[in-house]
Amino acid sequence: MSDYCGTETTTTGAAPASGPASATETAGQAPVAAGPPFAACVLCQEPTEYPESHKGITLCPVCEWREAERTACSG
């Protein structure tokens, strides 16, 4: 299973091979996922898994999970 922060290990337990460091890695920041610009969560402003062009409320995985717990049927 992958870690949300991007520190995934391979099936052998070794860290993934790293190529040349990008500008964001050399600045002490975590590498940014390639792809479209991601929308900010409307509750906590963390990046979501949705592109900025996504219509509707965009929530990060943590806030989405909490919202589902909050609105779930209790019985």
Secondary structure, 3 states (H helix, E strand, C coil): CCCCCCCCCCCCCCCCCCCCCCHHHHCCCCCCCCCCCEEECCCCCCEEEEECCCCCCCCCHHHHHHHHHHHCCCC
